[in-house]
Amino acid sequence: MNLEDIVLISELIASIAVVITLVYLAKQVRQNTRVNRAAARHSLSEFALELTKFRAEHADRWVKVNEQNDLSPGDIEFRKWNHMMLLLHAETYFHQHKLDLMPDTHWNNYTKFVIAGLDSPGFEDYWNEVGFAFSEDFSLWLNKVFEEHNIKK
């Protein structure tokens, strides 16, 4: 066996080692992606739970501000912050869906929840007041939803 044969065998072994390493890394990336998706879904669920708990804890006031009867400045502020929670929640879900961290079926059902919120009292004025603060792609999507569902904006 000469030096040339040893070099060829070394290159072959190195190539096999590289392929094995790449397969191992691909497996690790896939597992890491699954863990990240699960963590993202968990954080979205926590966000939804917090919104739900808040509304349940303030159910009487929630009904009052949605009926738009004799609202105090505090009631109006409460309603605005409810709108903000919905917008923050919707923007988070929007971006998670864009990153393929949420299945289309979940997103499509979630948009029905958002659409119901867009038609609530005071939402249009509030969106016109704060909409500029949200990401451009989310704002474009939300404005399109307003148009498609004939919701005044």
VOGU-3710 file (C-alpha; in Angstrom, 3 decimals, decimal comma):
1> mnledivlis> 0,000/0,000/0,000  1,481/3,289/-1,061  0,824/6,837/0,072  -1,712/7,446/-2,708  -3,847/4,507/-1,530  -3,748/5,760/2,050  -4,888/9,228/0,916  -7,798/7,723/-1,070  -8,891/5,579/1,885  -8,647/8,617/4,190
11> eliasiavvi> -10,773/10,708/1,827  -13,354/7,929/1,587  -13,551/7,623/5,381  -13,797/11,422/5,721  -16,591/11,534/3,114  -18,536/8,811/4,915  -18,075/10,669/8,202  -19,402/13,881/6,615  -22,488/12,072/5,266  -23,164/10,473/8,662
21> tlvylakqvr> -22,757/13,868/10,345  -25,164/15,499/7,876  -27,777/12,799/8,456  -27,402/13,236/12,209  -27,675/17,033/11,939  -30,757/16,766/9,716  -32,394/14,556/12,332  -31,492/17,020/15,092  -32,844/19,976/13,102  -36,099/18,124/12,488
31> qntrvnraaa> -36,491/17,310/16,180  -35,624/20,895/17,110  -38,205/22,205/14,639  -40,876/20,007/16,202  -39,955/21,248/19,676  -40,046/24,873/18,486  -43,448/24,348/16,864  -44,775/22,804/20,054  -43,411/25,714/22,111  -44,963/28,218/19,720
41> rhslsefale> -48,333/26,471/19,886  -48,112/26,399/23,675  -47,400/30,132/23,874  -50,319/30,843/21,541  -52,578/28,747/23,747  -51,420/30,648/26,822  -52,135/33,946/25,068  -55,658/32,765/24,169  -56,215/31,543/27,718  -55,215/34,915/29,181
51> ltkfraehad> -57,608/36,721/26,843  -60,410/34,313/27,705  -59,765/34,585/31,450  -59,756/38,368/31,287  -63,079/38,452/29,474  -64,604/35,917/31,861  -63,400/37,843/34,916  -64,958/41,045/33,547  -68,036/39,555/31,879  -70,515/42,166/33,149
61> rwvkvneqnd> -68,387/45,061/32,005  -67,667/43,288/28,719  -71,416/43,071/28,024  -71,889/46,717/29,000  -69,189/48,095/26,700  -70,505/46,046/23,796  -74,018/47,413/24,232  -72,695/50,980/24,010  -75,128/52,361/26,595  -74,092/55,327/28,757
71> lspgdiefrk> -70,393/54,500/28,811  -68,150/56,243/31,282  -64,639/57,283/30,246  -63,429/54,197/32,129  -65,779/51,962/30,150  -64,544/53,424/26,878  -60,948/52,880/27,947  -61,785/49,315/28,971  -63,316/48,669/25,553  -60,256/50,120/23,798
81> wnhmmlllha> -57,926/47,804/25,731  -60,128/44,847/24,858  -59,740/45,821/21,218  -55,981/46,081/21,738  -55,845/42,584/23,245  -57,710/41,210/20,236  -55,385/43,025/17,828  -52,225/41,844/19,589  -53,578/38,320/19,703  -54,582/38,419/16,036
91> etyfhqhkld> -51,226/39,823/14,942  -49,390/37,115/16,885  -51,516/34,380/15,307  -51,113/36,014/11,890  -47,327/35,872/12,077  -47,311/32,368/13,555  -49,447/31,232/10,621  -47,114/32,948/8,152  -44,221/31,029/9,717  -46,167/27,778/9,219
101> lmpdthwnny> -46,397/27,238/12,960  -50,186/27,040/12,774  -52,191/24,752/10,490  -54,426/26,408/7,894  -57,537/24,841/9,415  -56,786/26,438/12,792  -56,028/29,801/11,175  -59,182/29,739/9,038  -61,351/29,070/12,087  -59,518/31,715/14,097
111> tkfviaglds> -60,219/34,377/11,466  -63,949/33,920/12,159  -63,280/34,938/15,774  -61,345/37,997/14,586  -64,060/39,004/12,119  -66,660/38,941/14,894  -64,431/41,252/16,933  -63,950/43,699/14,067  -67,660/44,374/13,947  -67,894/45,214/17,659
121> pgfedywnev> -68,745/48,750/18,841  -65,856/51,187/18,749  -63,497/48,875/16,920  -63,360/50,884/13,703  -62,425/54,102/15,488  -59,858/52,318/17,606  -58,238/50,633/14,592  -58,008/54,028/12,866  -56,315/55,357/15,996  -53,745/52,591/16,555
131> gfafsedfsl> -53,534/50,580/13,326  -50,334/52,322/12,250  -48,490/50,682/15,155  -48,949/47,158/13,800  -46,823/45,423/11,207  -47,491/46,406/7,626  -48,383/42,910/6,451  -50,828/42,413/9,327  -52,409/45,823/8,683  -52,825/45,029/5,000
141> wlnkvfeehn> -54,417/41,688/5,861  -56,785/43,253/8,407  -57,828/46,030/6,022  -58,529/43,369/3,400  -60,704/41,496/5,922  -62,656/44,703/6,577  -63,284/45,067/2,838  -64,113/41,417/2,127  -66,676/41,235/4,908  -68,178/44,666/4,290
151> ikk> -67,178/45,835/7,728  -67,016/49,601/7,948  -63,486/50,847/8,395
//
